């Protein structure tokens, strides 16, 4: 919605890139919660570091 994160189409970028895996953190104890995106920069993948 705010253009902070966007999906990259296959073949759109020919240069090497790095991605940070992320997930939403939601507080279930509250009726409303601001959504925070948390990045795990130490996460490992099967395709590389």
Secondary structure by P-SEA (a helix, b strand, c coil): ccccbbbbcccccccbbbbbbbbbbbccccccccbbbbbcccccccccc
